[in-house]
Structures are given as C-alpha cells and as structure tokens.
C-alpha cells in the first residue's frame, strides 16, 4: 500500500473515531437553531456573519470530538469484541496520536469559547469537564451514565441558546423529547455491546439488571416521550407537529423492534432507527 493511500485511510479511521456523523448532525442542528429559532427572520444575515455564533458552535463540536476520542480509548477492549472490523480499521491511528489530537481539540474548543466571552468559557469548560467525567466514571453507572450521555448530547444546543439569551418553553419541551430519544439509543447500545462488555468486565445496565429490565426501561421511555409531546402540542407550528409525530412514531417502532427480539440483527435495525430519529429531530428545528 502506498504511503499516500495509507495516510488517507488513517484520516478516515480518525473520522470514524470522532463519530463524524454525530459531529455533522450537531453542527447542522446548531446552525438551524441559530438561524430559525434564535434569530428573527429579518436578522438572519447579521446573525450568520456574527463571529460569536460560529465560535460557539464550533467550540462545542471540537469538544465533543475530543470526548469521542477519549471514549474510543476507554472502549478499545470491548469494541474489539463487539465490532472487530471497525475497531481494527480505527486502530490504524495510534492511541497516542488519538489522545494528542483529543488534547488539541479540547484546547482549541476552549480557546474559541474564551474568544466569545468569559461566560461561554465557563459553560463550555463545564461541558468539557462533564465529557471527561462521563468517559472516566459516569458511563459505568447504569442508567446514570445513559442519562448523562443524553444531557451531554443536548448541552451544546443550550450553549448556543445562552449565547443568544433565548430559552423558551417550546425549545425546552423539544429538547426533552430529543433527550429521551438519546436515552433510548444509549440503552440499545448497551444491548448491542452486551457480549463484549461482559468479557471486558465493563458495567452496563444490561449486564447489571438483565436485558428484560432494559427492555422495560425502553417501554417506560417511549410512554414518557409521548406525554410531554401531547401536552405541549399547542406550542408548535403545524409543520413542527408533523416532524414531532414522525419522530415519535419512529422512536416507538425502534423500541418495539428491540422488544420483539434482542438478536444483533434487530438491534442494528433499531439503532438505525434512532439515527433517523435524530436526523428528523434536527430537520424539524427550523419549524419550531
């Protein structure tokens, strides 16, 4: 293999480690929120040229990418069992290189936040600390780790909300809905990684409480997702309501697939469903 091709593969492996699709969704969601939720329709161009908006958005993206690299380091043994092909591909990049890049991304994200304001630095500094705490400790506490992952997934959106001094009941309700979807996704990831986590000695909800309890948690989570959506429906526009209904139906379907059987094929379909839920969730933001 030529050196040029090897370097290209290493770049792809690095993108896989930082979960580029999650980073892309985060960036898209924040830009859509900034342009369609936080800005008046006549002030979108000035907002788009506002350096603070861009710096806030990219600060959160760099910090999240750093967190994913740290997670990859902690998950190496279990991932080698659960998804050996992808892990072998990602190991084209040395662990030391991944950790150094994680440090660079962390410092760059905090520097961007500092450029915005001291308040932004404080908020994203807490976000960076919680990302590290999740990777190092919280993720090993059943259900607490899942809830933490959901909160960390939403924190960048509230960061851009704080920058624009805009928090409303519809955005909070919608954030709660997306948080419940993220929580379900984390539970299914536990079921998918059940075998590898046992062999690696890792603690997760499926290992500690059994798969039936995790399935019950998915049922409860589905019901909880419909309740706030029902009571807050007058707060949203007609088009947003369509997106929320599609999101809820797909979330329910994904959980039903998991309840039917926990074989790996079904779990992969369910996990794909959660990815689509997040895509729909992001694309619905302009209509809130």
N, C-alpha and C positions, 0 to 999 in steps of 0.2 A: 504494500500500500504506500502510495506517495505521501510525503510529509504534508503536502497541501490538503490532500483528502483526509488525512488523519486529523489535522487541525480543524477542518470543517466538521468532522464527526464529534470532536471534543466540544465545539461550540454548541452543537445540537444536544449533546449529553448534558452540558451545563444548563441549557434552556429547559431540558426535562427536569433537572434537579430543582430549578426555581419555580416549576409549575407555571410555565409561561402563559397557559390559557387562563389560569386564575388571575395572574397579574394583568392580562389583557382585559378581562371582564371587570376588574377593579378600576382600571383606568377609564374604560368606556362608561361604566356606571357613574363615576365621579364627574366626568365631563358632562354627561347627560343631566345629572342633578344640578350641576353649576349653571348650565345653560337654560334649563327648562323649569327648574324648581326654585332656585335661589335668585334668579335674575328675572326682572321684568322683561317681557318680550321686546321692548324697545331699547333695552340696555344690554343686549347680548353681545354686541360687538365690543363695547368698552370692557365688559367682563372678560371676554376672550383674550383681550390684549392686556389684562391685568396680570402682572408677573406673580403676585402673591397667590393667585388661584392656581397657576401652573406649578409653582414651587410646592404648594401644599399637597397637590395631587401626586406629584412625582415623589415627594418625600415619603408618603405612605406606601407607594409602590416599591420603592427601594428598600424600605424597612421590612415590608412583607417578603420580598425576595430574599433578604438576609435571613428572615425567620425560616423560610422553606429550606435554605441551605443547611441551617443548623438542625432542622428536623431530619433531613436526609442523613446527617452524620449519626444522630441517635437511632435512626431506624434501620441502619445498614444491615444488621444481623437478621432481623425479622423480614425485611424486604427481600433479602437474598433467598428466602424460602417462599414467601408469598408471590413475588413477581420476579423470578430469577433472570429472565431475559432483559427486562427493563433495567434491573439493578446492575447486571453485567455491563450493559451499554453505558449507564451513568458512571460506572467505575473507570471509564476511560479518563475521567478527570480525577486527579489525585485528591485524597481527603484534605491534604494540607492546602492545596490550591483552592478547594471549595471553602475552607474555613477562612483563608486570607481574603477571598472575594467577599465572604459574608461580612467581615470586618470593614472592608472598603465600602460596601453598600450601606452598612449601618452608619458609618461616619458621614458619608455623603448625604444620606437621608436626614440626619440630624443637622448637618450644616445648612441644608436647604430650609429646614424648619426654622433655624435660627435667623436666616435671612428674612423670613416672613415677619416674625415677631417673637418676643420672649414667651408670650402665651402659647404660640404654636410650638416652640421648642419644648415647653413644659408638657404639653399634651402629647406630642409625638415621642418625647423622652419616656413618658409613662407607657405609651404604646410599645416602644422598643423593649422596655423592661418586662412588660407582660408577655411579649412574644418569647423572650428568653425564659421567663418563669414557666410558661406553658411547656416549652420544649424540655426544660430541665426537670420539672416536678409536676405541674398540674395535669399534664396529659396522662399521667399514670394513676390518676384518681378517677375511678369510674363515675360517669355522669358529670362530675365536676369538670373533668377535662373536656367533655363534649360541649358543655355549656360555655366553657372558656373559649373553645375554638369558635363557637357561634358568635360570641361577643367580639372576639378579635377580628372576625370577618366583617363586622359592622362598624367597628371603630373608625376606620378611615372616612366613612360617609358622615359620621358625626363630627369628625375633624374638619371637614370642609364646611359643614353646617356652622360650626363655631366660628370659623374664619369669616363667614358671611353673616354672622349673627342672625341666623334663620333656623328656628326649630318650631315645627307646627305639629298639631295632633295627627293629621294625615301621614306625615313623614314618620312619626313615631310608631303609628299603627302599622304602616307598611314595613318599617324596619323590624318590628316584632314578628311579622309574618315571614320575612326572609330569614330571620334568626331561627325560627322553628324549622324551616327547611334545612338550614345549615346543621342544626342539631340532629335531625333525622339522618342526614348524609353521614355525619360522624358515627352514628350508631351502626349504619350499614357497613362502613369501612371497618369497624370492629369485627363484624361477622365475616367479612371478606378476609381479614387478616387473622382469623381465629387460630388456624393451624400454626402459622409462623410465630405468633405471639406466645403460644404455649411452649414451643420448642425453644424460643429465645428467652423464656422466662419473664416476658413482659406482662403487665397487668392491664386488662381492659374489661369493660362491662360484661362482654360475652364470657370471658374466662372466669370472672368472679361470681356473677349471678346466673350464668347459663343463658343459652340462646332464647329460651322461652320468655325470660324476663325482658330481654332486649326487644323481642317482638311485641310484648305488651307495652313497653315504653313507646314503640313506634305507633301503636294504636292510639294511645293517650295523646301523643304529639299531634297526630292527624286531627283528632277531635279539637284539640286546643287551637289548631291553625284555623279551623272553620269558625270558631266562636268569635274572635275579635274581628274577623273579616265580615261576619254577618252584622255585628252591631255598629261597625264603622263604615258600612257601605254608602250612607248618605254623604260622607265626606269626600268621596271620589267622583271624578267625572265618569261619563258613560264608557269611554274608551279604556280608562284605567280599570273599571269594573270588569270589563271583558278580559283584560290581562290577568287580573287577580283570580277570576274564576278559572281560567286556563291553568294558572299556576297551581291552584288548589286541587283541581282535578288530576293534574299530572303528579302532584305530590302524593295524593291519595292512591293513585294507580301504582306508583313506585313502591309505596309501603305495602299495598296488597300483594304485589309480586314477591316481596320479601316474606310476607306472612304465609304465602302458599307453600314455599319451599326455600330452604336456605342453601341449596346447592349453588356452586360457584357460578354457574351459567345464569341463574335467576338473579343472583346478587349483582352480577355485572350489568344486566339489563336495568335493575333498579338504580344502580349507581349512575348509569347513563341518563336515566330519568331525572335524577337530582341535578345533573349538569344542565339538562334542558330547562329545569325549573329555574335555575339561576340565570340562564340566558333570557328566559321570558321575564324574570324579575327585573333584569337590567333594562330590557327593551320597553318595559311598561313605565319606567321612571319619567319619560317626557310627558306622560298624560296625567301625572298626579296633580 
